[in-house]
């Protein structure tokens, strides 16, 4: 039976397609354009163009209803926050044979609520960044005046559907009261009260989990070695770590508290000041660095398919540590950011500020355990597709920059694993 996976432009979607396709499972890839990264894989059985979940969310939901009833599907995998939020309300409308491996809609919204996640984490004894609360009736100026800078301003929800359109919240950094007031006012106008936290400097860690009927079926630990932009965002070089049993147990306890079912990543940062791992957020879906886990021997998509089809699956916790995954075009973006945005890099990520060190890291060949995330010689088309699209966008950027307003220098990149 087939699997339908959304968001064909995502690298995690490509990882799912390659994993299941190699196992002989028929995978259909949906995207809002005729061609996509994952759809170009030799392991994609068929590509489908659907209404944009960003621009036409209701029509996208109607498409899912019809597609799931018309095809011989066993598994529906939404791959981003937006498509997951749109798929969740449809669980009772899908055919009984189709498995949607996410929590109930109310559960999903709680897991995506950063304030709720931090509150429950604290009750479980999980370390979290210090969060500063604006008191009722307190002016923004008075609130800013009592904060120890620098601080991070985060949206309570990364994505919210308002008046038929999506509002995306991005993380901001502020080093002064004036910067805090500007960023806070902008974000508060877009959604519920933003979170203001101390800025944690340190290495990013992730715990990947697969929960099924409240049982932990698989776990995997990794660290982020390089990100784009350099001051925090998407990982472009990451490495598998030996299983940290205590960290896995507390992460599983956190997901259990939400009654979560399916794949999720619990994200931490290791605070350089005290060495403690502090909770950042939960990504309640497959994560950006999924290919790393597969390369290290923990094939989450295949495990999920086996569970969805009713096959008994014993818990699996063994994989190869010290395997690395490189997203080469992402690394190029990291390098360009260091060269082009020195002022911002020095302010927000001083450890990454050396241009020559960044160039050396980019040119340095990987270790014997390093795998290219996208470009694979047994499946080269996605790599060429991505390169062509990247070059097209790269040459368009200068022209767009001349026409576009100056970007908000407070904005920081989001994280997806």
C-alpha positions as CSV (number, residue, x, y, z in Angstrom):
1,X,0.0,0.0,0.0
2,X,1.1,3.5,-0.8
3,X,2.4,6.4,1.4
4,X,1.4,10.0,0.6
5,X,4.0,12.5,1.8
6,X,3.5,16.3,1.6
7,X,5.9,19.2,1.1
8,X,8.1,17.9,-1.7
9,X,10.5,20.8,-1.4
10,X,11.7,19.7,2.1
11,X,14.9,17.7,2.6
12,X,13.2,15.6,5.2
13,X,10.6,14.6,2.6
14,X,13.4,13.5,0.3
15,X,14.8,11.4,3.2
16,X,11.4,9.7,3.7
17,X,11.1,9.0,-0.1
18,X,14.5,7.4,-0.3
19,X,14.0,5.4,2.9
20,X,10.6,3.9,1.9
21,X,11.3,3.7,-1.8
22,X,14.4,1.6,-1.2
23,X,12.3,-0.7,0.8
24,X,10.0,-1.3,-2.1
25,X,7.2,0.9,-0.7
26,X,5.2,3.0,-3.2
27,X,5.6,6.7,-2.2
28,X,3.5,9.6,-3.7
29,X,4.9,13.1,-3.2
30,X,2.7,16.1,-3.0
31,X,3.8,19.7,-3.6
32,X,2.3,23.0,-4.6
33,X,4.4,23.1,-7.8
34,X,4.7,20.7,-10.6
35,X,8.3,19.7,-9.7
36,X,10.0,19.3,-6.4
37,X,13.1,18.1,-4.7
38,X,11.7,14.9,-3.3
39,X,9.5,14.4,-6.4
40,X,12.7,14.3,-8.6
41,X,14.0,11.2,-6.7
42,X,14.1,7.9,-8.5
43,X,12.3,6.5,-5.5
44,X,9.2,8.7,-6.0
45,X,6.5,6.6,-7.6
46,X,4.4,9.7,-8.5
47,X,4.3,13.4,-8.0
48,X,1.0,15.3,-7.3
49,X,0.5,19.0,-7.5
50,X,-1.9,20.3,-4.9
51,X,-3.3,23.7,-3.8
52,X,-0.8,25.7,-1.8
53,X,-1.3,25.0,1.9
54,X,0.1,28.5,2.6
55,X,-2.1,30.4,0.2
56,X,-5.2,28.2,-0.1
57,X,-5.4,26.2,3.1
58,X,-9.0,25.1,2.8
59,X,-8.6,23.9,-0.7
60,X,-5.5,22.0,0.4
61,X,-7.6,20.2,3.1
62,X,-10.2,19.3,0.5
63,X,-7.5,17.9,-1.7
64,X,-6.3,15.7,1.1
65,X,-9.8,14.4,1.7
66,X,-10.3,13.5,-1.9
67,X,-6.8,12.0,-2.4
68,X,-7.0,9.8,0.6
69,X,-10.3,8.4,-0.5
70,X,-9.3,7.9,-4.1
71,X,-5.9,6.3,-3.6
72,X,-4.8,3.0,-2.0
73,X,-3.0,4.7,0.9
74,X,-1.9,3.3,4.2
75,X,0.0,6.3,5.6
76,X,-0.3,10.1,5.3
77,X,2.8,12.0,6.3
78,X,2.5,15.8,6.6
79,X,6.1,17.2,6.8
80,X,5.9,20.8,8.0
81,X,4.1,22.7,10.8
82,X,1.6,24.1,8.3
83,X,0.6,20.9,6.6
84,X,0.5,19.1,10.0
85,X,-1.8,21.7,11.4
86,X,-4.1,21.4,8.4
87,X,-4.1,17.6,8.4
88,X,-4.8,17.2,12.1
89,X,-8.5,18.3,11.9
90,X,-9.1,15.7,9.2
91,X,-8.4,12.6,11.2
92,X,-12.0,11.6,11.6
93,X,-12.7,12.3,7.9
94,X,-10.0,10.0,6.4
95,X,-10.7,6.4,5.4
96,X,-10.2,3.9,8.3
97,X,-7.3,2.4,6.4
98,X,-5.3,5.6,6.3
99,X,-3.0,6.2,9.3
100,X,-2.2,9.9,10.2
101,X,0.7,9.4,12.8
102,X,0.2,12.6,14.8
103,X,-1.6,13.4,18.0
104,X,-5.1,14.7,18.2
105,X,-5.7,18.2,17.1
106,X,-5.9,19.6,20.6
107,X,-2.7,17.7,21.6
108,X,-0.9,19.0,18.5
109,X,-1.7,22.6,19.4
110,X,-0.5,22.2,23.0
111,X,2.8,20.6,21.8
112,X,3.3,23.6,19.4
113,X,2.6,26.1,22.2
114,X,6.1,27.0,23.4
115,X,4.7,28.5,26.7
116,X,2.9,25.3,27.5
117,X,5.9,23.1,26.7
118,X,8.1,25.2,29.1
119,X,5.6,25.1,31.8
120,X,5.2,21.3,31.7
121,X,9.0,20.8,31.3
122,X,9.6,22.7,34.6
123,X,7.1,20.5,36.4
124,X,9.1,17.5,35.2
125,X,12.4,19.0,36.4
126,X,13.7,19.7,32.9
127,X,16.1,22.7,32.7
128,X,14.7,25.6,30.6
129,X,16.0,29.0,29.8
130,X,15.0,31.8,32.2
131,X,11.8,33.3,30.9
132,X,10.8,36.8,31.8
133,X,7.1,37.6,32.2
134,X,5.5,40.9,31.5
135,X,3.1,41.7,34.3
136,X,-0.5,42.7,33.8
137,X,-0.7,46.4,33.1
138,X,3.1,46.8,32.9
139,X,4.2,49.1,30.1
140,X,6.6,47.7,27.5
141,X,9.1,50.3,28.4
142,X,9.0,49.3,32.1
143,X,9.2,45.6,31.1
144,X,12.3,46.3,28.9
145,X,14.0,48.4,31.6
146,X,14.2,45.4,34.0
147,X,15.6,42.8,31.6
148,X,19.2,41.5,31.7
149,X,20.3,41.8,28.0
150,X,20.8,40.2,25.6
151,X,17.5,38.4,25.4
152,X,15.7,36.3,22.8
153,X,12.1,37.1,21.7
154,X,10.2,34.1,20.5
155,X,6.7,33.7,19.1
156,X,4.5,31.5,21.3
157,X,3.4,29.6,18.1
158,X,5.7,29.3,15.0
159,X,2.7,29.2,12.7
160,X,-0.8,30.5,13.2
161,X,-3.8,30.6,10.8
162,X,-5.5,33.9,11.0
163,X,-8.3,35.1,8.7
164,X,-7.6,32.4,6.2
165,X,-3.8,33.1,6.0
166,X,-0.7,32.0,7.8
167,X,1.3,34.2,10.2
168,X,4.9,33.0,10.6
169,X,6.7,34.0,13.8
170,X,10.5,34.3,13.7
171,X,12.9,34.5,16.6
172,X,14.5,37.9,17.4
173,X,17.5,38.9,19.5
174,X,17.6,42.1,21.4
175,X,20.6,43.7,23.1
176,X,19.0,46.9,24.2
177,X,15.7,48.1,25.6
178,X,14.9,49.9,22.3
179,X,15.5,46.7,20.3
180,X,13.3,44.7,22.7
181,X,10.4,47.2,22.4
182,X,10.6,47.2,18.6
183,X,10.7,43.4,18.3
184,X,8.1,42.7,21.0
185,X,5.6,45.1,19.6
186,X,5.9,43.7,16.1
187,X,5.5,40.1,17.3
188,X,2.7,40.9,19.8
189,X,0.7,42.4,16.9
190,X,0.9,39.0,15.0
191,X,-0.1,36.6,17.8
192,X,-0.3,35.8,21.5
193,X,2.2,37.3,24.0
194,X,5.7,36.5,22.8
195,X,8.2,34.7,25.0
196,X,11.2,36.7,26.3
197,X,14.1,34.5,27.4
198,X,17.7,34.7,28.4
199,X,20.0,34.1,25.4
200,X,21.6,30.7,25.7
201,X,25.0,30.3,24.0
202,X,26.1,26.8,23.2
203,X,25.9,23.7,21.1
204,X,22.5,22.6,19.8
205,X,21.4,19.0,20.7
206,X,18.4,17.1,19.4
207,X,16.7,13.9,20.6
208,X,14.6,12.1,17.9
209,X,11.8,10.0,19.2
210,X,9.2,7.7,17.8
211,X,6.3,7.1,20.1
212,X,3.5,4.6,19.4
213,X,0.6,4.0,21.7
214,X,2.5,5.6,24.5
215,X,5.4,3.3,24.0
216,X,8.9,4.5,23.0
217,X,9.8,2.6,19.8
218,X,13.0,4.4,18.8
219,X,15.4,7.1,19.9
220,X,18.4,8.9,18.5
221,X,20.7,11.7,19.7
222,X,22.7,14.2,17.6
223,X,24.4,17.6,17.8
224,X,24.4,20.5,15.5
225,X,27.9,21.5,14.4
226,X,27.1,24.3,11.9
227,X,24.0,26.3,11.2
228,X,22.6,28.8,8.7
229,X,22.5,31.6,9.6
230,X,25.5,31.3,11.9
231,X,23.7,32.9,14.8
232,X,21.0,30.2,14.9
233,X,18.8,28.5,12.4
234,X,18.8,25.3,10.3
235,X,21.6,22.8,10.9
236,X,23.9,22.3,7.8
237,X,26.4,20.0,9.5
238,X,25.4,17.6,12.2
239,X,26.7,14.5,13.9
240,X,25.1,11.4,15.6
241,X,26.0,11.0,19.3
242,X,25.9,7.9,21.5
243,X,22.5,7.5,23.1
244,X,22.1,9.6,26.2
245,X,19.7,7.5,28.2
246,X,18.8,10.1,30.8
247,X,18.2,12.7,28.1
248,X,16.0,10.3,26.2
249,X,14.0,9.4,29.3
250,X,13.3,13.0,30.2
251,X,12.4,13.8,26.5
252,X,10.0,10.8,26.4
253,X,8.5,11.9,29.7
254,X,7.8,15.3,28.2
255,X,6.1,13.8,25.1
256,X,4.1,11.5,27.4
257,X,2.8,14.5,29.3
258,X,1.2,15.7,26.1
259,X,0.0,12.2,25.2
260,X,1.9,12.6,21.9
261,X,1.8,9.8,19.3
262,X,4.2,9.6,16.3
263,X,7.6,11.1,15.5
264,X,9.0,14.2,17.3
265,X,12.2,16.0,18.0
266,X,13.0,17.5,21.4
267,X,15.5,20.3,21.0
268,X,18.0,21.5,23.5
269,X,21.0,23.8,23.8
270,X,24.0,23.1,26.0
271,X,24.6,26.3,28.1
272,X,28.3,27.2,27.9
273,X,28.0,28.9,31.4
274,X,27.1,25.8,33.3
275,X,27.1,22.9,30.8
276,X,23.4,22.1,31.3
277,X,21.2,21.1,28.5
278,X,18.3,23.5,28.4
279,X,15.0,22.8,26.5
280,X,14.3,24.9,23.5
281,X,11.2,23.4,21.9
282,X,9.4,20.3,20.5
283,X,9.1,19.8,16.8
284,X,6.0,17.6,16.5
285,X,6.8,16.0,13.1
286,X,9.7,14.6,11.2
287,X,12.7,16.9,11.5
288,X,15.1,18.6,9.1
289,X,18.1,16.3,9.9
290,X,16.2,13.1,9.4
291,X,18.7,11.8,6.8
292,X,21.4,11.8,9.5
293,X,19.5,9.3,11.6
294,X,18.8,7.0,8.6
295,X,22.5,7.1,7.6
296,X,23.5,6.2,11.1
297,X,21.2,3.1,11.0
298,X,18.0,4.4,12.7
299,X,15.5,4.3,9.9
300,X,12.6,6.2,11.4
301,X,10.4,6.4,8.3
302,X,10.5,2.6,7.7
303,X,9.9,1.9,11.4
304,X,6.9,4.3,11.3
305,X,5.5,2.5,8.2
306,X,5.8,-0.9,9.8
307,X,4.0,0.3,12.9
308,X,1.3,2.0,10.8
309,X,0.7,-1.3,8.9
310,X,0.2,-3.2,12.2
311,X,3.5,-5.0,12.2
312,X,4.9,-5.7,15.7
313,X,8.1,-3.6,16.1
314,X,10.5,-4.1,19.1
315,X,12.0,-0.9,20.5
316,X,15.2,0.1,18.7
317,X,18.0,2.2,20.3
318,X,21.1,0.9,18.5
319,X,22.8,3.0,15.8
320,X,26.2,4.2,14.8
321,X,27.5,7.3,16.7
322,X,29.9,9.9,15.1
323,X,28.2,9.7,11.7
324,X,28.0,13.2,10.0
325,X,25.6,14.6,7.5
326,X,26.5,17.7,5.4
327,X,24.0,19.9,3.5
328,X,26.5,21.4,1.1
329,X,24.4,24.3,-0.2
330,X,23.4,25.1,3.3
331,X,27.1,25.3,4.2
332,X,27.6,27.6,1.3
333,X,24.9,29.9,2.7
334,X,26.6,29.7,6.1
335,X,29.9,30.8,4.5
336,X,28.2,33.6,2.5
337,X,26.5,34.9,5.7
338,X,29.8,35.1,7.5
339,X,31.4,37.1,4.7
340,X,28.5,39.4,4.0
341,X,27.1,40.0,7.5
342,X,30.1,40.4,9.7
343,X,28.5,43.0,12.0
344,X,25.5,40.7,12.7
345,X,27.7,37.6,13.1
346,X,30.0,39.5,15.6
347,X,27.0,40.6,17.6
348,X,25.1,37.3,17.7
349,X,27.6,34.5,17.0
350,X,31.1,35.8,17.8
351,X,32.5,32.3,17.8
352,X,31.6,32.0,14.1
353,X,32.9,35.4,13.1
354,X,36.2,34.4,11.5
355,X,35.9,34.5,7.7
356,X,39.0,32.4,7.1
357,X,38.0,29.8,9.6
358,X,34.6,29.6,7.9
359,X,36.2,29.2,4.5
360,X,38.5,26.5,5.8
361,X,35.6,24.6,7.3
362,X,33.7,24.8,4.0
363,X,36.7,23.5,1.9
364,X,37.8,20.9,4.4
365,X,36.8,17.4,3.2
366,X,34.5,15.4,5.5
367,X,35.5,12.5,7.7
368,X,35.2,9.0,6.4
369,X,31.9,8.9,8.3
370,X,30.5,12.0,6.5
371,X,27.6,11.6,4.1
372,X,26.2,14.3,1.7
373,X,22.6,14.9,2.7
374,X,21.1,15.6,-0.7
375,X,23.5,14.6,-3.5
376,X,23.7,10.8,-3.7
377,X,25.2,9.0,-6.6
378,X,22.6,6.3,-6.6
379,X,19.9,9.0,-6.8
380,X,21.5,12.1,-8.3
381,X,18.5,13.9,-9.7
382,X,17.5,15.7,-6.4
383,X,21.1,17.0,-6.0
384,X,21.0,18.5,-9.5
385,X,17.5,19.8,-9.0
386,X,18.5,21.6,-5.8
387,X,21.7,23.1,-7.4
388,X,19.8,24.4,-10.4
389,X,17.2,26.0,-8.1
390,X,19.9,27.4,-5.8
391,X,21.8,29.1,-8.6
392,X,18.6,30.5,-10.0
393,X,17.7,32.0,-6.6
394,X,21.3,33.1,-5.9
395,X,21.5,35.3,-9.0
396,X,18.0,36.7,-8.3
397,X,19.0,37.8,-4.8
398,X,21.0,40.9,-5.7
399,X,18.2,42.2,-7.8
400,X,15.6,41.5,-5.2
401,X,17.8,43.1,-2.5
402,X,17.8,46.4,-4.4
403,X,14.0,46.5,-4.5
404,X,13.2,45.1,-1.1
405,X,13.2,47.1,2.1
406,X,16.2,46.7,4.4
407,X,15.8,43.5,6.5
408,X,15.2,43.7,10.2
409,X,18.6,43.1,11.7
410,X,17.0,41.8,14.8
411,X,15.6,38.8,13.0
412,X,17.2,35.4,13.7
413,X,16.8,32.1,11.9
414,X,14.3,29.4,13.0
415,X,15.2,25.9,13.8
416,X,14.1,22.7,12.2
417,X,16.6,20.2,13.3
